[in-house]
């Protein structure tokens, strides 16, 4: 699911922006690792670690999107 930064609340520094950027960084690193024809054991472990970090961040981003969806449904 693609989460738009515009869905985040506009008060103070936007933590969603940070989460989205971190998710992109992990994606780039993961793509670079997986582009290799052969992965060492350490590279395989790093790929798994990056996937877990991406999932964690996605869950956090979903948490920001969920309240806005609820508010839109109640309108």
ZAMARGU-4260 file (C-alpha; in steps of 0.2 Angstrom, whole numbers, plus 5000, padded with zeros to 4 digits):
<rodrens>
0) 5000/5000/5000 | 5007/5017/4995 | 5005/5030/5009 | 5005/5048/5005 | 5014/5061/5016
5) 4999/5072/5014 | 4989/5060/5025 | 4999/5064/5040 | 4994/5077/5053 | 5001/5095/5049
10) 5006/5099/5067 | 5024/5101/5071 | 5038/5090/5063 | 5031/5076/5053 | 5037/5059/5059
15) 5028/5051/5044 | 5041/5060/5032 | 5055/5052/5042 | 5047/5035/5042 | 5044/5036/5023
20) 5062/5041/5020 | 5069/5027/5031 | 5058/5015/5022 | 5065/5021/5005 | 5083/5019/5011
25) 5080/5001/5017 | 5072/4997/5000 | 5087/5004/4991 | 5099/4994/5002 | 5089/4978/5000
30) 5088/4980/4981 | 5107/4982/4980 | 5109/4967/4990 | 5097/4956/4980 | 5104/4962/4964
35) 5119/4951/4967 | 5119/4934/4959 | 5126/4926/4974 | 5123/4931/4992 | 5135/4927/5006
40) 5128/4921/5023 | 5130/4939/5030 | 5122/4946/5015 | 5107/4934/5017 | 5105/4939/5035
45) 5106/4958/5031 | 5093/4955/5018 | 5081/4947/5031 | 5085/4961/5043 | 5081/4975/5030
50) 5065/4966/5026 | 5060/4966/5044 | 5064/4984/5046 | 5054/4989/5031 | 5039/4979/5038
55) 5041/4988/5055 | 5041/5005/5047 | 5026/5000/5035 | 5016/4996/5051 | 5021/5012/5059
60) 5016/5022/5043 | 4999/5012/5043 | 4996/5018/5060 | 4997/5036/5054 | 4985/5032/5039
65) 4972/5022/5050 | 4966/5037/5060 | 4964/5048/5044 | 4954/5034/5036 | 4943/5032/5051
70) 4940/5051/5051 | 4935/5051/5032 | 4923/5037/5035 | 4914/5046/5049 | 4912/5062/5039
</rodrens>
